[in-house]
C-alpha cells in the first residue's frame, strides 16, 4: 500500500456524477452498489464513511474507484471536500 493516499476527481460529461480515482483498494471482490443513504449506512466501511456526507444519493465502489451521484441542489465542491476527508481518515484506520 502506498504511504500516501492519492485522490483524483472527474465530473461525468453530463455533470450528474463524480468519478473518484484513488491509489487504494476500496472494494474487495464484487462491485458494490448503494442506492440510498440507508443502504450506505449498512454497507462496507467505505460506504458507511461516505453515508455521513450530505448530498450523496447513489454510490458505486469498484476496486480503487468510486462513482458518486448527488442531490441536484448540492454543489460538487462540498462533496469533493467531504469525500477527500472521509477517504483520508478511512485510509489511516481501515484500508
PLY file of the C-alpha trace (Angstrom):
ply
format ascii 1.0
element vertex 95
property float x
property float y
property float z
element edge 94
property int vertex1
property int vertex2
end_header
0.00 0.00 0.00
1.18 3.48 -0.75
2.26 5.65 2.15
0.08 8.50 0.86
-3.44 8.44 -0.49
-3.88 9.98 -3.91
-7.35 11.13 -4.90
-8.44 12.48 -8.28
-11.91 13.71 -9.19
-13.54 13.89 -12.61
-17.07 15.02 -13.40
-19.09 12.95 -15.85
-19.90 14.55 -19.19
-23.47 15.26 -18.09
-22.36 16.66 -14.70
-24.63 14.28 -12.79
-21.91 12.01 -11.46
-18.48 12.37 -9.97
-15.82 9.78 -10.69
-13.20 9.36 -7.97
-9.88 7.61 -8.54
-7.55 6.61 -5.70
-4.38 4.59 -5.25
-6.05 2.47 -2.55
-8.19 -0.62 -2.90
-11.66 0.45 -1.77
-13.61 -2.74 -2.53
-12.74 -6.38 -2.19
-14.23 -8.61 -4.85
-17.53 -7.63 -6.39
-18.66 -4.16 -7.34
-20.72 -2.53 -4.60
-23.88 -0.53 -5.44
-25.76 1.67 -2.99
-28.98 3.45 -3.97
-29.94 5.14 -0.70
-28.49 6.61 2.47
-29.87 3.60 4.36
-28.02 1.15 2.12
-24.81 3.19 2.54
-25.17 3.04 6.32
-25.42 -0.75 6.18
-22.67 -1.26 3.59
-18.92 -1.70 3.60
-16.65 0.53 5.74
-16.12 2.85 2.76
-19.87 3.14 2.14
-20.51 3.79 5.83
-17.90 6.56 5.89
-19.48 8.22 2.85
-23.02 7.82 4.26
-22.22 10.71 6.58
-21.85 13.10 3.64
-24.95 15.12 2.82
-25.98 15.11 -0.82
-24.83 11.66 -1.92
-27.77 9.72 -3.34
-26.02 6.80 -5.06
-22.61 5.22 -4.86
-20.71 2.60 -6.81
-17.46 1.24 -5.41
-15.15 -0.85 -7.58
-11.51 -1.68 -6.89
-9.90 1.71 -6.26
-12.63 3.95 -7.61
-16.00 5.45 -6.80
-18.84 6.83 -8.86
-20.99 9.25 -6.86
-24.41 10.64 -7.77
-25.60 13.70 -5.87
-28.77 15.53 -4.99
-29.22 18.26 -7.64
-29.15 21.13 -5.14
-25.82 20.12 -3.54
-22.65 21.62 -5.02
-19.90 19.24 -6.10
-17.17 21.19 -4.31
-18.82 20.40 -0.96
-18.99 16.69 -1.75
-15.40 16.66 -3.09
-14.08 18.18 0.13
-16.06 15.80 2.36
-15.14 12.72 0.29
-11.45 13.68 0.43
-11.57 13.99 4.20
-13.51 10.73 4.64
-11.16 8.73 2.42
-8.06 10.16 4.08
-9.45 9.37 7.54
-10.51 5.90 6.45
-7.13 5.14 4.90
-5.47 5.76 8.26
-7.58 3.22 10.14
-9.22 0.71 7.78
-7.67 0.37 4.38
0 1
1 2
2 3
3 4
4 5
5 6
6 7
7 8
8 9
9 10
10 11
11 12
12 13
13 14
14 15
15 16
16 17
17 18
18 19
19 20
20 21
21 22
22 23
23 24
24 25
25 26
26 27
27 28
28 29
29 30
30 31
31 32
32 33
33 34
34 35
35 36
36 37
37 38
38 39
39 40
40 41
41 42
42 43
43 44
44 45
45 46
46 47
47 48
48 49
49 50
50 51
51 52
52 53
53 54
54 55
55 56
56 57
57 58
58 59
59 60
60 61
61 62
62 63
63 64
64 65
65 66
66 67
67 68
68 69
69 70
70 71
71 72
72 73
73 74
74 75
75 76
76 77
77 78
78 79
79 80
80 81
81 82
82 83
83 84
84 85
85 86
86 87
87 88
88 89
89 90
90 91
91 92
92 93
93 94
